[in-house]
Amino acid sequence: MTLIARLRQLVRSSRVQARYGRATTIAFVDTNVILEGRPLADLPWVEVDVTGPIHVVFTPKVLSEVDSKKRDG
């Protein structure tokens, strides 16, 4: 099974649907988007999904990387 197929299967799972059921899109944000990109509120979300809502997810790894950059200055 490819990674994309596995992710699609995961998003359709009952556990994810129970938590994010109203979301038509789940976006996983990369560390670079947080550190170097525009503020999330300013991103063109309507280009990602016109109907919404979109749930934005930060993985523990991304949060750890952002925290380490804050400590480094």
N, C-alpha and C positions, 0 to 999 in steps of 0.2 A: 504494500500500500504506500502510495506516495505521501509526502509530508502534507501537500495541499489537500489530498483526499482525507487524511487523518484529521486535519484541522476542521474541514467541513463536517466530518462525522462528529467531532467534539462539540462544535457550535450547535449542532442539531440535537445533542444529547439532552435528556430530560433535566439533568442537574443544571446545565447552562440555561436551558429554556426557563426553568423555574426562577432563576436569578435575573436573567436579562430578557425575559420573554417579550417585552414590548419593543426591544431594540431590533431594528432591521439590520443594523451593522454594528459589529464590535471592532474597535480599532485598538491595536496594540501599539503604543507609542515607544519609539526608539530613544535612547539616550541623546543622540545628536539632535533630535527634534526639540528636546527640552533645553539643551545647552546652547544650541546655535540657531534654532529656528525662531519664528515669530511666536508671540504668545498664542496659546491654544485657542483662545477666544477669537483670534484674528485669522485663523486658518479657514480656507474655503470649504467648510464641511458640506455645504449644499452640493458641491461637485462630487463628493464621496457618496452621498445618499440624499436624494431630494426629499424623500418622505420622512426620514428620521424615525424615532430618535436614534442617536448614535451613542453607544457606551464606549468611553475611552478607558483603557485598561493600562495600568503601569505594573509591570512584573517586578517581583522582588529584586531581580538582578539590575534592572534599570534604576530603581530607587537607590540601591546600594552604590551604583556608579555615580549617580547625581550627588549623593551624600559625600562620597569620597572627593569629588571635585569641589564641593563647598568647603571642606576641610583644607584642601590644598590651596585655596585662595583663588 
